[in-house]
């Protein structure tokens, strides 16, 4: 089978922690075909123990599983690819693949998790979206994005302090769209998560996700500045 991930998975170890046997079988089959060594566990203390006993290059984690938060906490610096559905997001995940998962969406998420290039930007997506355009157009959009995202992140912080979740949802939606335009995929993902949390009134989840939003926004800005230098 062709390797759409863009990486030689040979030697890369993946912990797959997903409670759905059907989902786990599909994900494990695809990753194995792409050359990854997959260690599968339920999403519970078994996965936490595996993380303490051996090293992994990637964790693929079912966000809907009851033990997802505990497993995510045990990952440390290991990048997390979250298998998600509406209402179940993991702000700490580097990338997400919505269920029902397929080869294309899984490959895209794995690529974003493991890209040895600048993880804040997706070079494959940049080439696909902007490759036929004058690079100066992308750079102009990136400069506008940098100012806009800084303003919107600061505004979200103020809105969270006031408990104004309706406007947090609006601001997060705007960041999601702007990040997609410059292919800052990890920022887009956490903005989408915050948009969903705000719509559901999840104030506690938003407070935790906001730290990730600020981190990913600054990482995206730094990556764009390096790209335009």
Secondary structure, 3 states (H helix, E strand, C coil): CCCCCCCCCCCCEEEEECCCHHHHHHHHHHHHHCCCEEEEECCCHHHHHHHHHCCCCEEEEECCCCCHHHHHHHCCCCCEEEEEECCECCCCCCEEEECCCCHHHHHHHHHHHHCCCCCCCCHHHHHHHHCCCCHHHHHHHHHHHHHHHHHHHHHHHHHHHHCCHHHHHHHHHHHHHHHHHHCCHHHHHHHHHHHHHHHHCCHHHHHHHHHHHHHHHHHHHHHHHHHHC
